Structures are given as C-alpha cells and as structure tokens.
Amino acid sequence: MAERDGGHDPSADTCTIGLDYGTNSVRAVIVSCADGGTVGTHVFDYPSGERGVIVDAADPHLARQNPADYVAGLREATLGALADAEDAGFSRDRVVGIGVDTTGSTPIPVDAACRPLALDPRWRANPAAHAWLWKDHTSADEAANITEAAHVHAPEYLAPIGGTYSSEWFWSKIWHCLNVAPDVFAAAASWVELADFVPAVLAGASDPRIIFRCVCAAGHKAMYSPEWGGLPSRGFLARLDPRLAELRDRLYDEAHPPHRHAGRLSAQWAEELGLSGGIPIAMGGFDAHYGAVGAGVAPGTLVKIIGTSTCDITIAPNTAPLGDVPGICGIVDGSVMNGYYGIEAGQSAVGDLLHWWIDSVCEGDDTLHGTLSDEAAKLRPGESGLLALDWNNGNRTVLVDPRLTGLVLGQTLGTTRAEVYRALIEATAFGARVIVERLADCGIPIDRIVCCGGIAAKNDLFMQIYADVLGRPMLLAGSRQTPALGAAISAAVAAGPDNGGYASFENAQARMTSLRDERFDPEPGARTIYNELYAMYRELHDSFGGVDAAAADFPTLMKRLLGLRERVAAAGAGAGAP
C-alpha cells in the first residue's frame, strides 16, 4: 500500500504519473496535482543482467541494459501504481499527463522504426546493440580524443560542459560502438537517449527522425547548443570519423525544453494502461534535473541529490547571458525549467566513498554505517587529526579529472574506523564547499541548499557536518521520490491549467513541492574549526589537483593538523569533556 501524503482525497484531484527510470529499476508514482501527495506507487526491478545491468567479466568498464526491460517496466510499474491508487478509490480518468525521468547519458541504437536493435533476434546477443547505461566507461579513449579535438578545433563546444568531454556521454559511446562493433553502428538508423525513448514509446512514435528530443540530454551530454546550430558540426565530427558526420544527419536538428509536449498517449498504450487516450506526454529529462524540480529548485537554491555520488543542480534566469563557469560540468538553457539556465555540478563518490570504507576496508555490512555514524558523532571537529581528499572515484567538479585518487592524511596507530569514517564525510563536505564557492565566484550565489536522496534522509551526522562546513542550513525536500515527483510536475505543466494542471513550473512547484520540518543549522564553534580544516583541504586540493603545485605547505601541514587536534582536545578537556 502506498503512503498517502497530506490527507487529501485522491478521488477529488487531477493527477499525473511520474516514471523514474533508475539504474536498477523503474518507479511509477501517481501524484496529486493539488498538493504533490503520493496517491499510488510501484517499483519494477529490471530482470536482465545483474540487478538490471548487463556486465562483462572481461571488461569491468562495460555496463549495458536490455531495452526490453524499459518497455516491460513502463507497463508493469504503471499498472502497479494504478492498482495501488485504486485501493483508495482512485479513478484512472483523473490522470491528465505522464512525465518521464531517466538516467543519462543512456543512448540506445534503434532501427528506422525507432525499435531498439536489441529487440531484433539478430542483435539480441550483442551487448553493443543494447542500451549503453550512463555508467558504462568503455569509451574513455574516445572521450579523450573528443576533448582534444574540441580544444583545438571547437573550444566553444567544451565551455558549457566544464572543459572536458566524458566517457559517460553520448558521442563517446557512439564512437566507441563504431570502433568495436561497426556492424551494430551500421545497422542503427539512429541513436536515441533513454529520456527521449520512453516518451516516444508512450506516444507511439515509429520514426526516430521525428521524435522530440529533450534539451536536457542534448545540451548536457551531446554538445548541443543553438549557438552553433545544434549538434556539433559535420566538419568537426568528420575529424573524429567521417561515419559520425554521416550519422549526424540521422539524429536531430532541434532539442526542446521541458515545458513542451513530447507527444500524446497513443491509443495502444491508453488501452493497455486503462488511461485516457491523447493525454500529454511531457518532455523527458534526466533524473537529477527533474529531481531538482521535485525538490523546489529556484534561483539561489542549490539542490543536492546525495546518493552513491552527488549531483548538484541550480538555475539562473536566462534573461541575460551567463558566463562559463570553469569546472562546472553543464550549463544549458532550459535543461531544468524553461526560462532558466540549468547548471549542473557534482561529486563522483559520496555514498560510494563511505561504502568503500565499510565494505572493502572494514569488511562490514550496512549495519556498520549506523555504528560508525554513532561513534563519529561523538567526535568534535578536528579531534581526529585527519584530513581526507574525496577522490577515490576521481573528481567531477571542479577539477574534472577522473584519474585523481583519494587520500587520508594524519593517521596514527591510534586512528579508529569511526575517525576515518568522519574524515571521509568531511572530505565530501569540503568538496561540496569548493563547488558552492566556484558558483559564487562566477556570479551564481547560493542562498539556500535543499538536499534529497537516501543519505539526506538517513544520516543526521552527514547533514550536520555539511551545515557546519558550508555555513548554511541544510534543508530536506519534502518528498523522498523527488525525481518521480519532478517528472509528475512536468506532466502537470504539459497538461496546463485548463486540464487540471499548471501554466508554469513555478506555479506547479508552489503547490506540489514542500520541505520537511527538520533542518540542520550550522554550529558556530564547529564552523570555526572547519574553516581551518577547509583551508588545509584547499592546499591539498589545489596542489594534488594541478591547480597550483605550490599551494600546499607540505613540510608544515601534518604538524598543523596535529596542532589543531591538540587545541581541540585541550578545549574539550577545559569544558569538562570526557
């Protein structure tokens, strides 16, 4: 049974459906347009591969997905959510729109009828014919070559994406397919992002040339911008491989912001789902971007989606040009909400960093997180004498270097598991502060931080450390399913006010999003100590990160850490601390 939020009568409201395509499953959430409350929900786990991911023991960088799971998930998750809602007297004719968020970049090779090649028996056994999941890193060489070529021939392509093209992104993956599976590349009439594929399926589209492509995926992952005519030029792509230039003609010329329709629900899917035919399908988008919408993103508000990694999203009005922000991995007009630049940053390992310590080093299970959090909460800032770099999975922002590695400085024979655990949390908070300061330095001030994701909901120590390090209250999004809620909000905007929806994202957010009462405010004493630790973190960050080789005073750094630890201990003893 779904949790009924807000005490509203679901039969009295119009509703929309948000489909949230994650790495391992798809979640359907039926949401009231009146207040954003959850009316019904259901999760479908992808059956293929390992927890939905097709892997290769011989290549740990490979991560693919079976597109058949996406279609099955669309059906089963939606029907399950509708059945759940009907337990409370819900009527399906209340649904006035459907929105979709997905992982990305997750491109799919399709035939001329927009059918994934992997659904054809001739290609089913070939991993290259399946969806290239966002975390597939087989295309590192191609990404490096794209970056090098763009630096020389088209630096404007890199400016909005932080100066480096990623192996996780659209062109890297397609070029790698061309290099390692040219038969698959030749068979593909086009390539479609998952965020565009699902809305196209719902709308019954049968030609990849005419489906609507979202600017969220195009701008953040495919080097798309109206400033240079859309996708990278044929001339640039031909420098990489002439066959990529030929493919460009089979992709798209225009990408659309999220307030546009991607289509209307086809008669086939209306019958299958028991919904009204012709209701609008909202433009697709990425999970982080619609998650920010569901968390109430606005100018001056940074939304932190905190999970295995962290994605930071904010927006700025597009009424005036926005300069490039070095090291920020994406600035795209309309990628989050129309009328605003969508600004994306992130950290490559946050939850994964803590899992590494728990699983690989301490050889514990999930219960150890709680144990070490409780022990670490008893420590005062600076008490451990430790300082870490949070780069065990590279640095996404602002250094944009996947080959950087982690570090824990200040260990002694007395260092405990909980002390390292806390130092790792602090390191991710310092990395978050670097991002906020970079935004502010480039004219994008952050006044409010709203957090969502599993860690934000579960770990009070984590949130308090972030408040102390960043010197700002940490607010928590009211919904625990912000990507699905954001997708549902996009559907309410697509439906419009005449059909029980809203005229704008701002209007929809005002009614459909909320904050939890719980918040974490900075503690002044902790803030003072963390300012000292952060200054030392910046020395390590800028020196090891290649910003300034002379940034760190290495001969004194360890002694300064020890000195801070001793001062904290003395202050604690003077205050009667045990």
C-alpha positions in Angstrom: 0.0 0.0 0.0 1.4 3.4 -0.9 1.8 6.1 1.7 -0.9 8.7 1.4 0.7 12.1 1.9 -1.2 15.2 3.1 -4.5 13.6 3.9 -6.1 14.7 0.6 -8.9 12.8 -1.1 -7.3 11.3 -4.2 -10.7 11.0 -6.0 -11.2 14.8 -5.9 -7.9 15.7 -7.7 -6.5 15.6 -11.1 -3.3 13.5 -11.0 -0.2 12.9 -13.1 2.2 10.0 -13.4 5.9 10.3 -12.9 8.1 7.5 -14.3 11.5 7.4 -12.7 14.0 5.1 -14.7 16.9 4.4 -12.4 19.9 2.2 -12.7 18.3 -1.0 -11.3 14.6 -0.4 -11.6 11.8 1.9 -12.7 9.4 3.5 -10.3 5.9 4.8 -11.2 4.4 7.4 -8.9 0.9 8.8 -9.2 0.8 12.3 -7.8 -2.0 14.7 -6.9 -1.8 17.9 -8.8 -3.4 19.7 -5.9 -0.6 19.2 -3.4 2.0 16.8 -4.8 0.9 14.0 -2.5 1.5 10.4 -3.5 -1.6 8.5 -4.5 -0.1 5.3 -5.7 3.4 3.9 -6.4 5.0 0.7 -7.7 8.6 -0.4 -8.5 9.6 -2.8 -11.2 13.1 -4.3 -11.0 14.8 -4.8 -14.3 15.1 -8.6 -14.8 18.1 -8.7 -17.2 21.8 -9.0 -16.2 23.0 -8.3 -12.7 20.3 -6.2 -10.9 19.3 -4.9 -14.3 22.8 -4.3 -15.7 24.4 -6.3 -18.4 28.1 -6.7 -17.4 31.2 -8.4 -18.8 33.6 -10.2 -16.5 36.4 -9.5 -19.0 35.7 -5.7 -19.0 34.7 -4.1 -15.7 34.0 -0.8 -17.5 31.1 -2.3 -19.5 27.5 -1.5 -18.3 24.6 -2.1 -20.7 20.8 -2.6 -20.3 18.2 -4.5 -22.1 15.7 -2.1 -23.7 13.0 -4.7 -23.3 13.2 -4.1 -19.6 12.4 -0.4 -20.1 9.2 -1.3 -22.0 8.2 -4.0 -19.5 8.9 -1.6 -16.7 6.7 1.0 -18.3 3.8 -1.4 -18.3 4.3 -3.1 -15.0 5.3 -0.1 -12.9 2.4 2.0 -14.2 -0.2 -0.7 -13.8 1.1 -1.5 -10.4 0.9 2.1 -9.3 -2.6 2.5 -10.7 -3.7 -0.7 -8.9 -2.2 0.7 -5.7 -4.0 4.0 -6.1 -7.3 2.3 -6.8 -7.2 0.8 -3.3 -8.1 4.3 -2.1 -10.9 4.9 -4.5 -8.9 6.5 -7.3 -10.3 6.7 -10.8 -7.9 6.4 -13.8 -9.7 9.2 -15.7 -8.1 11.6 -13.2 -4.7 11.1 -14.8 -4.1 14.2 -17.1 -0.5 13.6 -18.1 2.6 11.5 -17.9 6.2 12.6 -17.2 9.5 10.7 -17.5 12.9 11.0 -16.0 15.8 8.6 -16.7 19.5 8.0 -16.2 21.8 9.6 -18.7 23.6 9.6 -20.9 22.0 6.2 -21.8 21.8 6.1 -25.6 20.1 3.3 -27.5 20.8 2.2 -31.1 17.4 2.0 -32.9 16.2 0.9 -36.4 14.2 3.0 -38.8 11.0 2.3 -36.9 12.5 3.5 -33.6 12.8 -0.1 -32.4 15.9 -0.9 -30.3 18.3 -3.1 -32.2 18.5 -5.4 -29.1 14.8 -6.4 -29.6 15.8 -7.9 -33.0 16.9 -11.6 -32.6 19.8 -10.9 -34.9 21.3 -8.5 -32.4 20.0 -9.7 -29.1 23.2 -11.4 -28.0 25.4 -8.4 -28.9 26.0 -6.1 -25.9 26.7 -3.2 -28.3 23.1 -3.4 -29.6 21.7 -2.8 -26.1 21.3 0.5 -24.2 24.7 2.0 -23.2 24.0 2.7 -19.5 25.2 6.0 -18.0 27.9 4.3 -16.0 29.5 2.5 -19.0 33.1 3.7 -19.1 34.4 1.7 -22.1 34.7 4.9 -24.1 37.5 6.6 -22.2 39.8 6.8 -25.2 37.1 8.2 -27.4 36.2 10.8 -24.8 39.8 11.9 -24.5 40.1 12.2 -28.3 36.9 14.2 -28.5 38.2 16.6 -25.8 41.5 17.0 -27.5 39.9 17.7 -30.9 37.4 20.2 -29.4 40.2 22.0 -27.6 41.9 22.6 -30.9 39.1 23.0 -33.4 35.9 23.9 -31.4 36.6 25.1 -27.9 33.2 26.6 -27.7 31.8 23.0 -27.5 33.6 22.4 -24.2 33.0 25.7 -22.5 29.5 24.9 -21.2 30.4 21.4 -20.0 33.4 22.1 -17.9 36.2 21.8 -20.5 36.2 18.0 -20.7 34.0 15.5 -22.6 33.2 12.4 -20.6 33.3 8.7 -21.4 29.8 8.5 -19.9 28.3 10.8 -22.6 26.5 10.4 -26.0 29.2 10.9 -28.6 31.9 8.9 -26.8 29.7 5.9 -26.6 28.5 6.0 -30.2 32.1 6.4 -31.4 33.2 3.5 -29.3 30.4 1.4 -30.8 31.7 2.4 -34.2 35.2 1.3 -33.3 34.4 -2.0 -31.6 31.1 -3.1 -33.2 30.9 -1.5 -36.6 28.2 -3.9 -37.7 25.9 -2.6 -34.9 26.8 1.0 -35.8 26.0 0.3 -39.5 22.6 -1.3 -38.6 21.5 1.6 -36.4 19.3 4.1 -38.2 19.7 6.5 -35.3 20.6 6.7 -31.6 18.0 7.8 -29.0 18.6 8.7 -25.4 16.5 6.8 -22.9 15.0 10.1 -21.8 13.6 10.5 -25.3 12.9 6.9 -26.0 10.3 6.3 -23.2 8.1 9.3 -24.2 8.4 8.3 -27.8 7.2 4.8 -26.9 4.2 6.2 -25.0 3.3 8.4 -27.9 3.5 5.5 -30.4 6.4 7.1 -32.4 7.7 5.0 -35.2 10.4 7.2 -36.8 13.4 8.4 -34.9 13.8 11.3 -37.3 10.6 13.0 -36.0 10.5 12.2 -32.2 11.0 15.1 -29.9 14.5 15.2 -28.2 14.9 17.0 -24.9 17.5 19.7 -24.5 18.4 18.3 -21.1 20.1 15.3 -22.7 21.2 17.1 -25.8 22.8 20.1 -24.1 24.4 18.3 -21.2 25.7 15.2 -22.9 25.7 15.7 -26.7 27.4 19.1 -27.1 24.1 20.6 -28.4 23.5 24.4 -28.5 21.5 26.7 -30.8 24.6 29.0 -30.7 26.4 26.7 -33.2 23.4 25.2 -35.0 22.5 22.3 -32.7 24.8 19.3 -32.6 28.5 19.5 -33.3 29.1 20.4 -37.0 29.6 17.7 -39.6 33.1 19.1 -40.1 34.0 18.5 -36.5 32.6 15.1 -36.4 34.3 14.2 -39.6 37.6 14.9 -37.9 36.8 12.2 -35.5 35.4 9.7 -38.1 33.5 10.5 -41.4 30.8 8.0 -40.4 29.9 10.1 -37.4 29.4 13.1 -39.7 27.0 10.9 -41.7 25.2 9.8 -38.6 24.5 13.5 -37.6 22.0 13.8 -40.5 20.0 10.9 -38.9 19.9 12.4 -35.4 18.1 15.8 -34.9 18.5 19.5 -35.5 16.4 20.8 -32.6 16.1 19.9 -28.9 13.2 21.1 -26.7 12.8 22.5 -23.2 10.8 20.7 -20.6 7.5 22.6 -20.9 7.0 21.3 -24.4 5.0 18.1 -25.2 6.9 15.0 -26.4 3.6 13.7 -27.8 0.2 12.3 -26.6 -0.6 8.9 -25.2 -1.2 6.6 -28.1 -4.4 4.5 -28.4 -2.4 1.3 -27.9 -0.9 2.4 -24.6 -4.1 4.1 -23.5 -5.9 0.7 -23.9 -3.1 -1.2 -22.2 -2.9 1.1 -19.2 -6.5 1.9 -19.0 -5.9 5.7 -19.3 -7.5 8.3 -21.4 -6.1 8.4 -24.9 -4.4 11.6 -26.0 -3.3 12.9 -22.6 0.0 14.8 -23.0 3.4 13.1 -22.6 5.8 15.6 -21.1 9.3 16.1 -22.5 11.7 13.6 -20.9 14.7 14.7 -18.7 17.4 13.3 -16.6 16.7 12.1 -13.0 18.9 14.7 -11.3 17.3 17.6 -13.2 13.7 16.5 -12.6 14.8 15.6 -9.1 15.8 19.2 -8.6 12.3 20.3 -9.9 10.7 18.0 -7.3 12.9 19.4 -4.6 11.9 23.0 -5.4 14.9 24.3 -7.2 14.8 28.1 -7.9 17.4 30.9 -8.5 19.7 31.0 -5.5 18.6 27.5 -4.4 21.0 24.6 -4.9 19.6 21.1 -4.8 21.9 18.3 -3.8 20.9 14.8 -4.8 23.0 12.8 -2.5 23.5 9.1 -3.1 26.3 6.9 -4.3 27.6 10.1 -6.0 26.2 13.6 -5.7 24.6 15.8 -8.4 24.2 19.5 -7.7 21.6 21.4 -9.7 20.7 25.1 -9.6 19.1 27.5 -12.1 19.7 31.1 -13.2 17.3 33.3 -15.2 18.1 33.3 -19.0 17.2 37.0 -19.3 20.9 37.8 -19.5 23.9 35.8 -20.8 25.5 33.6 -18.3 29.3 33.3 -18.5 31.1 30.0 -18.4 31.9 28.5 -15.0 35.2 26.7 -15.2 35.0 23.1 -14.0 31.2 23.1 -13.8 30.0 20.1 -15.9 27.0 21.6 -17.5 25.3 25.0 -18.2 22.3 24.5 -20.6 19.4 26.9 -21.3 16.1 25.2 -20.5 17.5 21.9 -19.2 15.7 22.1 -15.9 12.9 24.6 -16.4 12.1 26.8 -19.3 13.3 30.4 -18.8 16.3 29.4 -16.9 19.8 28.1 -17.4 20.2 24.7 -15.8 23.5 24.5 -14.0 24.9 21.1 -13.1 27.9 20.1 -10.9 28.7 17.0 -8.9 31.0 14.7 -6.9 32.0 11.3 -8.3 31.9 9.4 -5.0 29.9 10.3 -1.8 27.9 7.3 -0.7 30.2 5.1 -2.6 33.2 6.5 -0.7 31.5 5.5 2.6 30.6 2.1 1.2 34.2 1.6 0.2 35.3 2.1 3.7 32.6 -0.1 5.2 32.6 -2.9 2.7 36.2 -3.1 1.3 38.3 -2.0 4.2 36.2 -2.7 7.4 34.6 -5.7 5.7 31.3 -4.8 7.4 27.7 -4.8 6.3 25.1 -2.0 6.1 24.6 -2.0 9.9 28.2 -0.8 10.3 27.2 2.6 8.8 24.9 3.2 11.8 27.5 2.0 14.3 30.3 4.2 12.9 27.9 7.2 12.4 27.0 7.0 16.1 30.7 6.7 17.1 31.8 9.5 14.7 29.0 11.8 16.1 30.8 11.8 19.5 33.9 13.3 17.9 34.4 17.0 17.8 35.5 18.7 14.5 39.3 18.5 14.3 39.6 15.9 17.1 40.8 13.0 14.9 43.7 14.9 13.4 42.6 13.5 10.0 42.1 15.3 6.6 41.0 13.4 3.5 40.6 14.0 -0.2 37.3 12.6 -1.6 38.7 11.5 -4.9 38.5 7.7 -4.7 36.5 7.8 -7.9 38.2 10.9 -9.4 37.0 14.5 -9.3 33.9 15.5 -11.3 33.8 19.2 -10.2 35.7 21.5 -10.3 38.9 19.7 -11.4 37.1 17.4 -13.9 39.8 14.7 -13.7 38.7 11.0 -13.3 42.3 9.9 -12.7 42.7 11.7 -9.4 42.8 9.4 -6.4 41.9 9.6 -2.7 44.0 10.4 0.4 43.7 10.3 4.2 46.3 12.4 5.9 47.2 12.3 9.6 46.7 8.6 10.5 48.4 7.2 13.6 48.4 3.8 15.3 45.6 5.0 17.3 43.3 6.1 14.4 39.9 4.4 14.6 37.4 3.3 12.0 35.0 5.9 13.1 37.6 8.7 12.8 38.3 7.8 9.2 34.5 7.5 8.5 34.0 11.0 9.8 37.0 12.3 7.9 35.6 10.9 4.6 32.2 12.6 5.3 34.1 15.8 6.0 36.1 15.5 2.8 32.9 15.2 0.7 31.6 18.3 2.5 34.8 20.2 1.7 34.3 19.1 -1.9 30.8 20.4 -1.8 32.0 23.8 -0.5 34.5 24.1 -3.4 31.6 23.8 -5.8 29.4 26.4 -4.0 32.4 28.8 -3.9 33.1 28.3 -7.6 29.5 29.1 -8.4 29.6 32.3 -6.2 32.9 33.4 -7.7 31.2 33.2 -11.2 28.2 35.3 -10.3 25.8 32.4 -9.2 25.3 33.0 -5.5 23.7 30.2 -3.5 21.4 31.3 -0.6 19.6 28.0 0.2 20.6 24.3 -0.1 17.9 21.6 -0.3 19.0 18.0 0.0 17.4 14.8 -1.2 18.4 11.2 -1.7 19.0 8.3 0.5 21.8 9.8 2.6 20.0 13.0 3.3 17.0 11.1 4.7 19.0 8.7 6.8 22.2 10.2 8.2 21.9 13.1 10.6 25.6 13.3 11.2 26.3 13.7 7.5 23.8 16.6 7.2 25.1 18.4 10.3 28.7 18.2 9.0 27.6 19.7 5.7 25.8 22.5 7.5 28.9 23.3 9.6 31.3 23.1 6.6 29.2 25.1 4.2 27.9 27.5 6.8 24.4 27.2 5.6 21.3 25.4 6.8 20.7 22.1 5.2 17.0 21.8 4.3 15.4 18.5 3.3 13.0 18.0 0.4 9.5 17.0 1.5 9.3 14.1 -1.0 11.5 11.1 -0.8 10.9 10.5 -4.5 11.9 13.8 -6.0 12.9 12.6 -9.5 9.5 11.0 -9.9 7.7 14.0 -8.4 9.6 16.3 -10.8 8.6 14.2 -13.7 5.0 14.3 -12.5 5.3 18.1 -12.2 6.5 18.3 -15.8 3.3 16.3 -16.8 1.1 18.8 -14.8 2.7 21.7 -16.8 2.2 19.8 -20.0 -1.5 19.3 -19.1 -1.9 23.0 -18.5 -4.4 24.8 -16.2 -7.4 24.1 -18.4 -7.0 20.4 -17.8 -6.2 20.4 -14.1 -2.5 21.2 -14.4 -0.4 24.4 -14.3 0.7 27.1 -16.6 4.3 27.0 -15.4 6.8 25.0 -13.5 6.9 27.8 -10.8 3.2 27.6 -10.3 3.3 23.8 -10.1 6.2 23.8 -7.7 4.4 26.2 -5.4 1.6 23.7 -4.9 3.3 20.3 -5.4 6.7 20.6 -3.6 7.4 21.0 0.1 10.2 20.9 2.7 10.4 18.7 5.7 10.2 20.4 9.1 13.6 19.0 10.1 16.6 21.1 9.2 20.3 21.2 10.2 21.7 24.6 11.2 25.4 25.4 11.4 27.0 25.4 14.8 29.3 28.4 15.2 32.1 26.6 17.0 32.2 23.8 14.5 32.2 26.3 11.7 35.3 27.9 13.0 37.3 24.7 13.2 36.0 23.6 9.8 37.2 26.8 8.3 40.7 25.9 9.4 40.4 22.4 8.1 38.9 23.6 4.8 41.9 25.9 4.2 44.2 22.9 4.6 41.9 20.9 2.3 42.2 23.6 -0.3 46.0 23.3 -0.1 45.8 19.6 -0.9 43.0 20.1 -3.5 44.9 22.7 -5.4 48.3 21.0 -5.2 47.4 17.4 -6.0 44.7 18.6 -8.3 47.1 20.5 -10.5 45.7 24.0 -9.9 48.8 25.2 -8.1 51.7 22.8 -7.4 53.0 25.2 -4.7 49.6 25.6 -2.9 50.4 23.2 -0.1 53.0 23.9 2.6 53.7 20.2 2.9 56.6 20.5 5.5 54.2 22.0 8.0 50.8 20.5 7.0 51.0 17.4 9.2 52.2 19.5 12.2 49.3 22.0 11.7 46.8 19.1 11.7 48.4 17.8 14.9 48.3 21.3 16.4 44.6 21.6 15.6 43.9 18.2 17.1 45.7 19.2 20.3 43.9 22.5 20.6 40.5 20.8 20.1 41.5 18.2 22.8 42.6 20.9 25.2 39.3 22.9 24.6 37.3 19.7 25.3 39.2 19.0 28.5 38.7 22.5 29.7 35.0 22.2 29.0 34.9 19.0 31.0 34.5 16.7 28.0 35.4 13.1 28.6 
